[in-house]
Amino acid sequence: MTTGSAERAARAVYTEATAELARCVLDALRGAGDTAPLARFTEAATDPKAALAAVRVLGADVLAPYALTGGTPHPRDLTVIAQATAVFPAPVLTAPPPEGPLENWAIAWRDWATGRLIAGLGDGAADDTPQPPAAPVLTDTADWTRWSAVCARLATLALPGVTGPVPAVVRRHPVPLARGTTRALLRRDYPTAARLARWLAAAHRDGVPLPLDPAALTEHIALHAAGEPRLALDLAVARLLLGRTA
């Protein structure tokens, strides 16, 4: 097997593991599954490393059932999150965007959101809450195409309990977010539209006036793009943020 084919095979394994974990989290959001879904998922995985990679990819969403429906994360699940971070540590931020890599910056914020939820949902003291990354949050809302692309990368921050600079600035600027959502729909980029729908649902939950109806938007995306586990997870989160069933 050549290097290129080996890399493609590894990506396929990691992609399938992420999809399977998204299904497990979705089951938990719907009230089904184990009390420690992450531990069950990793223990049953044929490729433990791929399972841990999936935990890193989903980020704070692995805690979405607790954030949205209540409860405290199982200690075994918290151990899995720690193991995943140890095996796949976050890249070092050498420079803030636009100089530094945007994905590295996004990973830092997603890790911050995970830590924020762990501190808020568990028994930790306020001092355990991690500090947000030093990089700037979002700067130019006039460039709404880039704005919406960044927001889509940070959709896992659109969860109850994740407060801070990113959610605050997104909620203050719903119009560019709505433009980005509309653009994604017109391009039939339903995964991006679903991630942005989460932000709109979160803003609606907080009483922010919106130029789009997030409930109708969520159901429109579901009608055209059902079946993909990660997209289904984003839609389930949006529905719960809107007070509906997952």
N, C-alpha and C positions, 0 to 999 in steps of 0.2 A: 504494500500500500504506500503510495507516494505521500509526501508531507501534506500537499494540498487536500488529497482525499481523506487523510487522517483527520485534518482539521475540520473538514466538512462533516465527517462522521461524529466527531466530538461535539460540534455545534448542534447536530441533530439530537444527540442524546440529551444535551443540556436544555434544548428547547422543549423536548418532550417532558423532561422532568419538571420544568417550569409550568407547563400546561397542566400536568398532573397535580402539582401543588396548588395551582389556582383552583382546580376542581375541589380539592380538599378544603380550602378556605371558603369557597362558595358553599359547600355543604354545611360548614360550621355556621356561616351567616344565616342559613336556612334552618338552623336548629338540629342538624343531623351530624353524625360523625362522633369521633372520640373526644374526650375532655382534654386531651393533649394532642391535637391534630398534627403539629409539627413533629413531635417525637414519633408518633405512629408512622408518619410519612417517611421519615429518614430511616427508621428501623426496618421498614418493609422494602426499602429501595434496593434494587439490584446493583445500583451504582451509587454508593454513599456520597462520593464526591460531587456527583451531578446533583444529588438531592440538596446538599449544602449550597451549591451554586444557585439552585432555584430559590432557596431562602434568601440569598443575597439579592437576586433579581427582583423578587417581589417586595423586598424591603419592609417598610412599615405596614404594608397590606397584610402581612402574616398575622398582625395583631388587630386587624379590622373587626373580627367578630367580637373582641372584647371592647374595642373603642365604640362600636355602634350598638351593641346589644347588652353591654354591661358584663361584669365579672372580672376576675383577676387572672392574668395569664398563668398557666400551669408552670411550676418550676422546671419541669422537663422541657417545656417549650422554650423557656428562657435560656436553658443550657444549650439547646440546639442553635438559637440565634447567636450565642457567644461562640460556639464552635464554628459556625459559618463565617463569622467575622474574622476568626483566627486563621481559617484556611484561605479565605479570600479577603485580605485586608484592603481597606480603602486606599487608593493612590494618594500620594502626598501632593497637596496643593502648592505648586511652586509659584504660581502667579494667578491673580484673579482674571476672570473674563473681561475684555475679549482677548487678553494676552494668553491666559492659560486655557487648557482644554475644557470646553464646556461640560463634557460628560463627567470629568473628574470633579468639577464643582457641583454638578447635580448629584453625584454619588455622596459627596460630603453632606449635602442638605438632606438627602434621603436617610442617611445614617443618623443624622441629628434627629430627624422625625421619629425614627425607631427608638432612640434613646429617650426622647421626650415622652413617648407613650409608655415605655417601660417604667419610667419614673412616676408618671401620673397614675398608671393603672395598678402599680404594685404598692408595696409598703415603704418605699424609699422616702427619704427626707427630701425637702426642697433643694438641698445642696447637691443632691444626686442628679438633678436635671442638667443635661449637657448644655454648654454654651454653643450658640449657632456659629457656623463658619465665619471667618473674618471677611470673606469675599463679599462684594456688593450683591444685593438681592436681585433687583430688576431695575433698570435705569430708564430706558426710553420707551414709554408706552405709545409714542407716535409710530414707532416701527412695530405695528401690531402683528405682523407675520412672525418676526423673531420673538416677540413677546409671547404669542400663543405657543410657539414651538418650545420655549423654555417652560411655560406653564404645563405643557403636556408631559415634559420630562419629570416634572415635580408633582405629578398628580397624586402620588401616595401621601403628600402632605395635606390633601383635602380630606381630613378625618377629624372627628371630634377629639379634642384633647391636644391637637397639634396647633398650638398658638405660637406666634412669633412673627418675625419680619416678613417672611414669604406669604403666609396666609393673609396678613394684614394688608400688604400692598396689592395683592391680587383682588381682594374684596373692594379696595378703593377704586379699582379701574375695571368695571365690568364691561364697558363698551368694547375696548380692544379684544377682550376675551371672547365676547359674543361674535365679533367679526372673524376671529380665528376659528371659532366653532363653525360658523356658516361656511367659511372657505373649506374647511375639512369635509363638511357634508357635500359641498358641490364637487369636490375632488373624489368623493366616495372613499375618503380616508377615514373609515369608521373607527379604527382603534384610536386615532388622535381625537376624533370628535367625542368618543366616550370618555377619554381622560379629561377633556375640557368640560364635558357635561358634569363631571364630579365637582369641579370648581364652581360652576354655576349653581349646582344643587346646594353646595355648602354656603354660597353667598345668599341664596334664597332662604336657607335655614336661619341665617343671621339677620334677615329682614332687609337685605340690600335690594333696591329696585333694579330690575333686569330688563333688557330689551328683548329677551327671548323667554319663552315659557319652558323651564327646565324639565317639567314633567312630560310635556308633549315631545320635547327634544329627545329625552331618554327613550320613550316608547318608539319614536321614529327610528332611532338607531337600532333598537332591538328588532324591529320589524325587518330591517334590511341586512342585518349583520349578526344573526343568531348563530351560536355554535362554537365560536372560538373562546376557549376558557378564560383567557385574560381579559378579553373584551367583556365577556359575561360578568366577570368579577367587578370590573369598573362600573357596569350598569347596575349591578346589585348594590354596590356602595352608594351610587347616586340615588337609587330608589329609597334606600334606608335613610339617607340624608333628607329626603323629601317627605319622610314619614310614611312611606309605602312599604310593602313587603318585598323582600329580596327575590 
